[in-house]
Amino acid sequence: MDNRLRELREARGWSQGELAERLEVSRQTINALETGKYDPSLPLAFRIARLFDARIEDIFFPAVT
């Protein structure tokens, strides 16, 4: 799954650590999400979408093959 998480985070001037604190996850989780090594659980995807005032499908989308 691809995502716009890094783009959205950087647009707000947040570090991975700051985003992690806001979402109550580890910085390593944010890194894994941004690099596509980890797909978020549905509850985490909803928290991310709420934080960025966006729809889940505007942040996460199928990887182009």
Residue pairs with C-beta under 8 A, 6 or more apart in sequence:
1 36
1 39
1 60
1 61
1 62
1 63
2 36
2 60
2 61
2 62
2 63
2 64
3 33
3 34
3 36
3 59
3 60
3 61
4 58
4 59
5 19
5 30
5 33
5 34
5 48
5 59
6 34
8 52
8 54
8 59
9 16
9 19
9 30
9 34
14 22
16 27
16 30
16 31
16 34
17 27
17 30
19 30
20 26
20 27
20 29
20 30
22 51
23 30
23 44
23 47
23 48
23 51
25 44
29 38
32 38
33 39
33 40
36 63
39 60
40 48
40 60
45 56
45 59
45 60
46 56
48 56
48 59
49 55
49 56
49 58
49 59
52 59
